Amino acid sequence: MKPYALPLAVILCLCPSALQAQVHVGIELGLPPIPSLVVVAPGVQVVEGYQGEVFFSGGWYWARREDGWYRARSPQSHFDWIDGGRVPGGLRRIPAGRYNNWHHDGPGMGRAQRMDHRDMGHNRAMGGRQGGGEHKGGGEHRP
């Protein structure tokens, strides 16, 4: 018997978790560093003009595919598969394909608001809400 065989066998018996394989499922989308976002529902934005459905909600980018949902913290990151139960309800309720290749003047949305990350940072810096919304009320704006 080889002198290293016994210690190796002991290590393998004591550490079965070392033998477990992990399967990692993910996708690369090739989004631009600062994609243009369009507000389509409260707290939900869609990446404008992307061939597919990519949303931004709750600080995550979410991509819907036939085999489920994927998410990433930044648009150029690797998107990891996520269990459907962990996807925000507002995203799950959106009919599949509704925002495929969406544009701010897309059909059926009326006055969707167009934003990008620079706008969101400005809104937070100025004390506004992320995601914006429609202006309700009249009169002129005073600083």
N, C-alpha and C positions, 0 to 999 in steps of 0.2 A: 504494500500500500504506500502511496505517496505520502510524504511527511505533512503536506498541507491539506490533504483530503479530509482528515478528521476535524481539524479546526473549522474548515469551510462548512462541513456538514452540520456542526454544532451551531454556527452562525446562522445558517439557512433555516434550521429548525427553530431557533429562538426568535427569528425576525421574519415571520411569514409576510408581514406587510411590505417588506422589501421586494417580494416577488409579485405583488399585485401590479398589474398594468393599468395605467390611466389612459383613457381615450379623451383626446382633446379635439373638439370640433369647432371650427371657426372659418371665417371668410375674410378676404381682403376686398374692399370696395373701390379703392382708388379715388376717393373723394378729394376735392381741393382742400387746402389747409383752412380756409375760411369760406365754407359754402354759404350761398345765399339761402336764407330761411324764410318761409312764408307761414304766418300764423293761420292755422286752419280750425282751431278749437281752443278754448281756454287751457293754457298750459301745454299745448301741442303745436309744434311747428314741423313743417315738411321741408326737406331739401329741394329747392327749386330746380326743375329741369333734369333731375336724375332719372335714368332709365331703370325704374324700380321704385320701391317705396322705402325711403329713409326718413325717419322722424327724429326730432330732438325734443325730449321731455324729461323733466326731473334731473337734469344734469348729464344725461346719457344720450347717445345716438342709438337709435333702434332701427334695425333693418328687418323687414318681413320677407320671408322666402317661403317657398312651397313646403319646406321641411320644418318650418318653425320660425322663431324669432332669434335675432342676434343683437348684441349690444356692445358698445365701446364708449370710452370716455372722451375720445377725440375723433374727428372725422377721418384721420389718416391712420388710426390704430387698427390692430387686428380685432375684428368683431367676433366675440365668443357666443356660441349657442347658449340660450337661456331657456329654462323651463317656462312654459306658457303661463303658469301660475304666478310667476314673478314679473310679468309684463304689466305695466299700469293699465287699469281698466279702461281709461280713456282711449288708449291705443287699440286694445282688443276689440272695442266696440266699433271701430272704423271698418267699414266693409273692405275686404281685400281688393286691391287694384284701384281703389277710388283715387288715390293720389300718385299713381304711376306717371312719371314724367310730368309732374304738376308745374304750373306756372302761376304767378300771382294773379293773372287775369283769366284763370281757368274757368271752365263752365260750372255754374251752380254755386259759386262761392260769393258772388256779390263783391263785397268790399274786404277781401282778405288783405291783411297787412304784411308787407314785405319787410324783412329784417335780416341783418347779418350780425355776426358776433360783435362788431364794433358798435352797432346800435344797442345791443343788449348791455354792454359795458357802460355805455353812456347813460342808459336808463337807470342802471343801478347807482352810478356815480351821482346822478341828479336826484336820487331818492324816488325814482319811478319804479313801477312794477315791471318785472321781466315779462316779456311777451306782449307788452303794450295793450292795445285795445282801441276801440273806436272812441272818438271824442264825442261826448254827449253834452250838449249845451251850446249856447250861443255866446255872442259877445267876442270881444278881442282878448287876446292873451296878454297878461301883464306879468313882468318878471317879479 
